[in-house]
Amino acid sequence: MTTNKQLHTFHIPVMGLAFTIDSPIRVAKYGISSVISIADDELIEKMRAFYSEKFDVPYQEITQKIHDYRAQRITSYLNLVDKIVKEKFESFKTELAESKQALENYIAMLPNKSEIKKGLENLLEDGIAFKENVKHYLENNLSPGDIDVNIMTKLDKDNFDKKEQLPVEFNDAHAALRGFANSNLTSSVVLSAGMNPRLFAYFENFSSFFPDINNNLKKKIILKVSDFRSAMIQGNFLAKKGLWVSEYRIESGLNCGGHAFATDGFLLGPILEEFKHKKDQLIQSAHDIMVKALGQKEMHIPETPLDLKITVQGGVGTAEEHNFMLDYYNVDSVGWGTPFLLVPEATSVDTATRELLINAKEKDLYLSHISPLGVPFNTLRGTTNEMFKQKRIDEDRAGSSCPKKFLALSKEFGAGGICTSSKKYQDVKLNELDEIKSTLSVETFNKMKFNITEKACLCVGLANASYLENDIKITGQSQGVIICPGPNMAYFDKEVSLAEMVQHIYGNANVMTDTNRPNLFIKELKMYIDYLKNEISTVSDEITASQVKKLKAFKSNLFEGIAFYQEFFANTNYFENSIAAIQNQLNFYINELNGVEVPELVLA
């Protein structure tokens, strides 16, 4: 009998398409939860072939000729990961029971306040019947980390059979959800990138998302949110369908990795404060609505609200910040993403890209507009993708061959959709630009050309790292690797073991050599001010009233956030050694923000 009690106080969030594609196979046996992206069924199928061979599991390819191949590929891979994790976990428990050294090494990785850690330490001191006692204790107290999955709700492209549009359940995100729902996993789906009403409604088709007679959920829903209001709206929307959100995963809008979904100037500290004080409201509101919906469906109704977790991720880099999130904001877990890109035991990154990450400084990590989604994207300078993309531009062959089409979401040229990073799209746009070239200044022309050709093929670039690491053949046009670390990467500059990184998180080791790293709240504040400046610099002379209103609100919200921090840091016992520096930095950013002028509306 194993327990589902959470062992660690951190989790590894989804990163890119490939970087956590097999993280559960690597880390779940230690009780560490991680998240697999299930956006790219082609990568998933190739990883299933790879791991089937590695673990001697029979494999039959699921080709695109098979009906519902996308969902079937996802289900089959997740079932394989589940099988491998369970086998590795059983072997690991046996190893811990038979080797005191292995047990000591494992104990060193556990949180300092963990009851399980104390229990295992007591067993180490008990020389009598050591093996049997340890085995019995592990059976009753240990469980593997969760094998969670991620779906970006916006990546829900319509699909076609020749020219005939398929039903909505064959849309990309719908098929991915079906793939997860049909798997053997007892875990969660993390929904990111906002609300997709059609996709949210599709959850009703799967009984595993509803509470059983014992109030258990076989499959759970995690919502990645940026503020309390969106959490309430999305949570209640799902509750109206009888569905429970088991976790709200609060992510810093800019101080994270991958796509950066900026808030309207709302900072992480005040956002977390609101969740801290209104968690009960979030629970009761959703419970009341869910009870009504389940009654209408004539399904089992839990008498009391189901468990609800609040977690946070984005920019946390020290044990002090980690413990602060747990102790002050009472979060259930803290996401550590970017630093794990330097842990080969945990993530799938090719050697050349990992070396680039090791050497990355603040100036090398920036928000770009390379994403075809039109959302700012955390980018690293000097990647192989950057090199291949520029080579094609220089040879007048800009754009990607677009083999996967996951981001073919623009309907500008027809219902079938097209990706703005594709050669087909960029050829049309560059030809249109050439036709008006004579009317433009050289500077304007070059800027407009750059805006077209800057878009990168994320579908291929974010998947290639796994192929390179595992010597899986890459076919088609050379795209190299795109990687999307958060700005925290600048302060981690060496490859480390899993044990070292976990001990760093818990304050029992330090893998960071840069002592000038700003507090995560200060780093986020700077990024938001830079973001505001950039937004102002890109508005045209014909600025609209709504743009002016939005920019002014953004600036006002930043001032309110700074005021919150000033009061908080003046009255806290946390961050004692850096409070003076933090207050000085807040004063500096007040002056900087005062100097940021929002354009006024010019009336004709």
NUBA-665032 format. One line per 5 residues: number of its first residue (from 1); their letters; for each residue x, y, z of C-alpha. Coordinates in pm, whole numbers, plus 50000, padded with zeros to 5 digits. Each point is the difference from the previous one (the first is absolute). Example, Ala and Ser with C-alpha at 12.3 -4.5 7.8 and 13.67 -1.06 7.14 Angstrom:
1	AS	51230,49550,50780  50137,50344,49934
REM end
This chain:
1	MTTNK	50000,50000,50000  50166,50323,49885  49906,50350,50097  49932,50292,49769  50134,50247,50252
6	QLHTF	50223,50252,49827  50363,49937,50090  50179,50299,49848  49912,50368,50027  50103,50074,49640
11	HIPVM	49896,49878,49656  50155,50023,49654  49762,50192,49768  49962,49929,49630  50284,50143,49791
16	GLAFT	49973,50029,49623  49889,49695,49806  50301,49780,50068  50181,50115,50313  49767,49816,50242
21	IDSPI	49861,49746,49751  50149,49713,50205  50069,50170,50334  49768,49763,50194  50207,49703,49877
26	RVAKY	50307,50178,50137  49875,50141,50332  49661,49855,50106  50157,49712,50196  50139,50262,50243
31	GISSV	49649,50132,50065  50056,50303,49776  49701,50109,49789  50052,50136,49649  49795,50098,49696
36	ISIAD	50012,49862,49644  49889,50213,49706  49754,49800,49788  49986,50250,49714  50231,49817,49756
41	DELIE	49872,49652,49924  50283,49940,49750  50265,50057,50268  49794,49789,50241  49984,49709,49754
46	KMRAF	50375,50012,49943  50065,50008,50374  49769,49700,50043  50204,49809,49740  50322,50104,50176
51	YSEKF	49889,49895,50349  49828,49683,49880  50335,49885,49861  50192,50116,50306  49774,49812,50244
56	DVPYQ	49931,49705,49769  49627,50071,49961  49822,49883,49681  49940,50292,49764  49767,50046,49707
61	EITQK	50007,50336,49826  49685,50210,50002  50010,50166,49659  49799,50297,49876  49789,49755,49797
66	IHDYR	49842,49868,50321  49670,50155,50105  50045,50240,50293  50378,49946,49984  50080,50314,50200
71	AQRIT	49802,49895,50309  50117,49639,49965  50366,50103,49986  49959,50209,50315  49815,49726,50189
76	SYLNL	50257,49736,49903  50297,50214,50102  49846,50100,50334  49920,49634,50075  50361,49909,49920
81	VDKIV	50134,50278,50226  49766,49881,50277  50123,49641,49963  50368,50101,50001  49957,50232,50300
86	KEKFE	49825,49728,50203  50272,49747,49920  50279,50246,50082  49825,50096,50323  49975,49635,50115
91	SFKTE	50369,49943,49919  50093,50320,50183  49814,49893,50317  50185,49666,49991  50332,50183,49959
96	LAESK	49924,50227,50297  49913,49700,50220  50318,49815,49905  50256,50282,50004  50053,50236,50293
101	QALEN	50211,50224,49776  49718,50032,49746  49758,50076,50284  50232,50266,50146  50034,50163,49657
106	YIAML	49623,50002,49960  49940,50143,50349  50238,50286,49910  49764,50094,49713  49688,50029,50214
111	PNKSE	49857,50323,50145  50143,50081,50343  49656,50017,50164  49876,49677,49840  49846,49744,50236
116	IKKGL	50110,49727,49759  50358,50126,50024  49985,49978,50380  49848,49653,49979  50273,49873,49769
121	ENLLE	50274,50158,50216  49860,49811,50300  50009,49675,49804  50365,50061,49908  50087,50001,50368
126	DGIAF	49809,49677,50058  50237,49719,49912  49754,49719,50074  49796,49868,49707  50112,50305,49799
131	KENVK	49904,49863,49661  49649,49885,50095  49922,50315,50198  50114,50227,49718  49808,49798,49742
136	HYLEN	49682,50016,50208  50043,50376,50065  50058,50077,49632  49695,49797,49893  49779,50202,50235
141	NLSPG	50148,50346,49957  50157,50040,49657  49838,50059,49661  50149,50111,49668  49972,50359,49881
146	DIDVN	49702,50089,49783  50013,49957,49623  49806,50314,49910  49937,50131,49647  49966,50347,49850
151	IMTKL	49761,50126,49734  50028,50356,49868  49631,50077,49952  50069,50236,49708  50169,49722,49799
156	DKDNF	49671,49855,49885  50037,50013,49624  49720,49870,49779  50100,49690,49804  49898,49879,49656
161	DKKEQ	49968,49676,49807  50110,50118,49659  49783,50316,49970  49721,49891,50231  50015,50142,50353
166	LPVEF	49991,49734,50271  49764,50025,50302  50118,50221,50287  50111,49702,50212  50283,49950,49749
171	NDAHA	50137,50350,50067  50354,49983,50140  49927,50082,50366  49679,49792,50002  50188,49695,49868
176	ALRGF	50280,50057,50253  49746,50012,50285  49841,49677,49874  50345,49840,49987  50059,50086,50366
181	ANSNL	49648,49908,50111  50027,49654,49841  50339,49929,50161  50062,49791,50313  50139,50299,50188
186	TSSVV	49860,50125,50328  50130,50354,49974  49918,50352,49879  49971,50195,49680  50146,50352,50025
191	LSAGM	49805,50245,49785  50201,50308,49900  49951,50306,49779  49650,50096,50114  49645,49885,49948
196	NPRLF	49879,49794,49705  49625,49948,50064  49962,49723,49740  50293,49807,50145  49879,50053,50358
201	AYFEN	49658,49865,49900  50164,49692,49845  50116,49886,50349  49638,49900,50069  50043,49705,49764
206	FSSFF	50239,49821,50237  49876,49851,50329  50352,49992,50145  49985,50379,50057  49695,49968,50227
211	PDINN	50013,49893,50368  49925,49633,50066  49791,49872,50290  50302,50039,50233  50054,50361,49883
216	NLKKK	50318,49903,49814  50098,50140,49661  50191,49763,49772  50089,50289,49772  50041,50352,50136
221	IILKV	49999,50349,49850  50273,50256,50070  49951,50354,49871  50304,50215,49935  49887,50355,50086
226	SDFRS	50151,50346,50031  49753,50159,50242  49712,49928,50239  49725,50136,49774  50087,49766,49713
231	AMIQG	50020,49710,50248  49645,50073,50122  49860,50038,49648  50159,49682,49862  49941,49795,50316
236	NFLAK	49633,50092,50014  49960,49938,49626  50122,49643,50051  49796,49962,50321  49683,50073,49799
241	KGLWV	50079,49681,49812  50049,49803,50324  50379,50015,49969  50240,50081,50284  50328,50187,49966
246	SEYRI	50240,49822,50235  50281,50253,49971  50058,50358,49895  50355,50035,49878  50089,50369,50022
251	ESGLN	50273,50098,49757  50191,50325,49983  49896,50164,49674  50351,50089,49886  50244,49845,50247
256	CGGHA	49957,49648,49866  50094,49809,49684  49836,49939,49664  49710,50221,49902  49968,50305,50225
261	FATDG	49638,50085,50067  50043,50344,50154  49738,50124,50246  49875,50358,49986  50283,50101,50229
266	FLLGP	49889,49785,50294  50304,49867,50187  50043,49654,50150  50015,50107,50367  49661,50175,50009
271	ILEEF	49848,49722,49787  50115,49734,50249  49872,50215,50288  49653,49999,49848  50002,49621,49957
276	KHKKD	50120,49962,50359  49707,50199,50138  49731,49881,49759  50077,49629,49965  49690,49904,50202
281	QLIQS	49785,50216,49772  50147,49825,49696  49922,49659,50151  49647,50076,50124  49891,50176,49682
286	AHDIM	50108,49710,49777  49861,49738,50240  49654,50158,50013  49982,50025,49621  50137,49647,49949
291	VKALG	49748,49847,50244  49714,50153,49801  50143,49876,49669  50061,49646,50128  49642,49992,50134
296	QKEMH	49866,50088,49656  50215,49725,49848  49878,49756,50268  50361,49919,50091  50167,49944,50336
301	IPETP	50022,50323,50205  50284,50050,50252  49862,50139,50327  50306,50213,50066  50233,50175,49754
306	LDLKI	50271,49787,49838  50367,50078,50060  50133,50313,49835  50368,50093,49973  50158,50336,49931
311	TVQGG	50346,49979,49843  50235,50257,49849  50279,50008,49743  50216,50249,49818  50334,50145,50103
316	VGTAE	50058,49821,50333  50371,49922,50029  50108,49969,50365  49897,49792,50300  49913,50327,50176
321	EHNFM	49749,50093,49728  49869,49642,49989  49938,49987,50376  49846,50348,49995  49740,49885,49745
326	LDYYN	49914,49699,50215  50001,50174,50338  49854,50343,49927  49765,49934,49709  49917,49644,50115
331	VDSVG	50036,49860,49648  50001,49623,49965  50291,49979,49755  50246,50223,49816  50087,49945,49635
336	WGTPF	50369,49992,49907  50042,49996,49623  50296,50177,49842  50268,49880,50250  49913,49637,49919
341	LLVPE	50109,50056,49638  50353,49964,50141  49918,49662,50159  50051,49721,49741  49834,49749,50233
346	ATSVD	49676,50200,49992  49955,50160,49657  50058,49925,49634  50248,50255,49861  50272,49939,49741
351	TATRE	50363,50063,50099  50057,50309,49781  49686,50175,50125  50077,49918,50363  50346,50154,49954
356	LLINA	49835,50313,49859  49776,50016,50309  50297,49963,50233  50171,50300,49842  49686,50217,49972
361	KEKDL	50011,50342,50168  49716,50246,50062  50051,50164,49659  49961,49663,49825  49652,49936,50141
366	YLSHI	49727,50220,49860  49634,50022,49902  49969,49962,49624  49717,49991,49747  50113,49679,49832
371	SPLGV	49682,49813,50095  49737,49964,49725  49738,50032,50277  50078,50373,50020  50080,49968,50371
376	PFNTL	50338,50112,50145  50232,49702,50029  50299,49952,50233  50297,49945,49774  50372,49918,50021
381	RGTTN	50249,50164,49762  50233,49784,49793  49787,49689,49949  50044,49778,49696  49646,50093,49894
386	EMFKQ	50100,50367,49987  50293,49907,49774  49794,49790,49755  49721,50257,49988  50240,50286,49922
391	KRIDE	50174,49793,49731  49668,49949,49820  49919,50373,50027  50341,50092,49854  49938,49760,49710
396	DRAGS	49650,50145,49933  49837,49676,50118  49841,50132,50318  49750,49787,50187  49950,49640,50106
401	SCPKK	49876,49710,49789  49739,49961,50281  49984,49619,50020  49792,49973,50321  49756,50292,49974
406	FLALS	49910,50005,50372  50016,50382,49987  49825,50037,49663  49736,50214,50171  49985,50308,49776
411	KEFGA	49684,49994,49785  50121,50292,49785  50028,49784,49687  49720,49750,50063  49823,49775,50248
416	GGICT	50279,49741,49987  50228,50230,50198  50362,50098,49944  50297,50060,50229  50162,50344,49992
421	SSKKY	50345,49839,50021  49941,49794,49683  50172,50075,49670  49662,50000,49829  49875,50281,50226
426	QDVKL	50322,50201,50005  50036,49984,49619  49660,50168,49960  50075,50263,50264  50348,50077,49862
431	NELDE	49858,50036,49646  49735,50240,50133  50277,50197,50174  50208,50016,49680  49706,50156,49818
436	IKSTL	49999,50299,50238  50378,50014,50051  50037,50321,49798  49762,50183,50235  50195,49907,50315
441	SVETF	50322,50120,50159  50280,49742,50016  49962,49987,50378  49622,49939,49982  50040,49736,49728
446	NKMKF	50265,49811,50198  49791,50013,50316  49692,49866,49821  50206,49726,49834  50146,49900,50338
451	NITEK	49653,49982,50154  49897,49751,49730  50313,49782,50001  50059,50004,50378  49741,49725,50055
456	ACLCV	50158,49661,50070  49877,49643,49956  49930,49914,50365  49840,49665,49912  50330,49861,49873
461	GLANA	50245,50216,50197  49849,49915,50339  49999,49626,49923  50348,49948,49854  50189,49989,50331
466	SYLEN	49860,49655,50084  50087,49865,49658  50357,50127,50031  50044,49877,50357  49872,49651,49916
471	DIKIT	50156,49968,49652  49659,49984,49832  50019,50088,49632  49874,50349,49910  49845,50025,49655
476	GQSQG	49898,50301,49793  50123,50357,49999  50273,50088,50253  49844,50205,50279  50248,49944,50284
481	VIICP	49888,50042,50361  49785,50271,50157  50007,50017,50378  49788,50221,50223  50159,50051,50344
486	GPNMA	49879,50265,50239  50234,50285,50104  50104,49794,50306  50234,49810,49768  50255,50283,50020
491	YFDKE	50080,49911,50363  50057,49625,49951  50323,49928,49817  50094,49634,50031  49864,49654,49938
496	VSLAE	49890,49841,50327  49869,49666,50120  49638,49945,50099  50103,49953,50364  50192,50331,49998
501	MVQHI	49707,50194,49850  49750,49854,50245  50231,50078,50293  50035,50355,49863  49620,50036,50004
506	YGNAN	49986,49885,50362  50293,50214,50114  50241,49713,50063  50235,50097,49714  50058,50294,49767
511	VMTDT	50048,49958,49626  49982,50371,49921  50324,50198,49977  49856,50340,49902  49945,50197,50322
516	NRPNL	49849,50300,49815  49675,49825,49919  49704,50229,50078  49705,49886,50210  49739,49832,49777
521	FIKEL	49746,50279,50066  50252,50269,49904  50096,49812,49684  49637,49973,49896  49940,50370,50073
526	KMYID	50293,50099,49775  49869,49777,49723  49657,50160,50022  50140,50353,49983  50212,49900,49699
531	YLKNE	49691,49841,49846  49798,50320,50054  50275,50212,49839  50006,49765,49702  49621,50009,49964
536	ISTVS	50010,50382,50001  50281,50006,49742  49800,49785,49758  49675,50202,49999  49944,50206,49689
541	DEITA	49920,50369,49972  49635,49902,49957  49968,49863,50352  49646,49911,50105  49815,50093,50318
546	SQVKK	49992,49635,50108  50380,49971,49955  50057,50312,50212  49763,49867,50267  50172,49659,50006
551	LKAFK	50352,50146,50026  49897,50239,50278  49835,49716,50193  50312,49788,49952  50221,50276,50143
556	SNLFE	49759,50062,50288  49991,49630,50086  50380,49993,50011  50002,50294,50244  49747,49816,50218
561	GIAFY	50217,49688,49990  50308,50196,50106  49806,50158,50287  49894,49652,50110  50362,49882,49999
566	QEFFA	50122,50308,50187  49755,49937,50281  50058,49625,49998  50380,50018,50015  49983,50269,50270
571	NTNYF	49806,49762,50227  50132,49652,49927  50248,49764,50160  50068,49832,49666  50304,50083,49783
576	ENSIA	50170,50167,50297  50342,50019,49834  49875,50170,49685  49716,50228,50115  50212,50317,49981
581	AIQNQ	50105,49916,49644  49640,49917,49904  49871,50332,50138  50270,50189,49809  49906,49817,49681
586	LNFYI	49631,50080,50053  50085,50369,50039  50208,49983,49682  49711,49846,49804  49754,50260,50133
591	NELNG	50220,50269,49849  50035,49804,49678  49625,49947,49973  49938,50369,50070  50212,50071,49692
596	VEVPE	49791,49772,49777  49755,50219,49809  49684,49850,49859  49906,50176,49670  49693,50218,50011
601	LVLA	49714,49975,49754  50034,50268,49733  49657,50128,49900  49961,50121,49642
REM end
